[in-house]
Amino acid sequence: MDEHHINGMVRKLKPVLNDPLKAKVILQRYWRTRMALVWLIEDVHRAANELEVALTEREARAVLETLHRQHNPQLGLRWEDLTGHIEAYVLGRKLTKREVKQFVGKDKLIIQR
């Protein structure tokens, strides 16, 4: 597991931990013999924005959860799976020209509120 993921786990657990440094060592030891590929809600929003649509947080979370349940472990989860699911279920709303320009020019994610 990448260091930034371990740090994120420790940050989330910090309110209930007596010793965050010890927790970090335990997590590092745990993940030394494992690997996990992490997909973020932001990845779903980015895929949607590439299709020039904006998703709500709920829609993005549902896409990620559905693909997690339905993916083929032998093939994994691919970027095309995200975009294909969004297209197939006609999710989100169309981005405005201004939003497309912000996404393309400034790499700003557009999220429907």
N, C-alpha and C positions, 0 to 999 in steps of 0.2 A: 504494500500500500504506500502510496506517495506520502512524503512528509507533510504536505499541506492538508491531506485528508486526515491524517492522524492528529495534527494540530486542531483541525476543525472538530473532530470527535471530542478531544479533551476540552475545547472551549464550550461545547454544548453540555458536557458533563460537569464542568467546573463548579457550578452551584452546589452539587451534591458530593463532590470529592473532597477528601481530607488532604490529599497529596497529589496535585495535578502532575507533577514531575514523575512520580512513581507510576501514575496511570499511563503517562506517555511511554515510559519504558515497557510496561506490560503490553500496550497496544503494538509497539514496534516489534516486540518479541513474537506476539501473536501473528502479525502480518508477515513476518519473515518467511514463513512457509506457505503463504497463501497469496492469491492474486485476485483482485476484483477490478472489473472495468466499471467505471462510474459514469453514469449519464445524469446530467443535471436538467432541471426544468428549463434553465437558460438555453440548453441545447435544443430543446423542443421549440422555444420561442425563436431561436435563430433559424431553425429549419423552416418554420412558418413564415418568417420574414423573408427568407430566400424565395418563397412562393408568393411573396407580396401580400401576405395576410397577417393579421394580428390575432392571437388567441388570448383568452382570459387565463388567469392562473389555474382555475378549475379545469378548463379544457386541456391545458398543457399537462397538468398532473394526470388527467385521465388518459391522455395519449401515452405517457410514460408508463403508467400502471398497466394499461392494456398490452402494450408491446412487451413489457416484462413478463406478463403471464403467457403470452402467445408465442414468444420467440422460440426458435429452434436452437437448442444449446450447441448443436454441431456447427451451425452457421453463425451464431451470435446475433448481435443487433447492429444493423448498418444504418448509415445516414439515410439511405434510400428507403429504409423501413419507416423512418420518421416522416419524410416528405410524402411517401406513398400513402401512409395512413391519413395524414392531414388532407391530402387531395381526395382520397376515396370517400371520406366521410364529410367532405365539404365543410371543414371546420373554420371558424374565425370570420373576421370581416376583412374586406379588401383594404389595403393600405392606401392612404392618400399619396399623391405625387410627392408632397413635402416629406412624408414619413419614409417613402422609398429612398429619397435623396439622403435623409439623415442616416438610414441604415447602411446604404451603400457608401456614402462619403465619409461618415464619422463613426461607422460601426456601432451605432446606437440601436439597442434592441427596442422594438416597439411592442408593448404589451397592452392588450385591451383591458380597460378597467371596467 
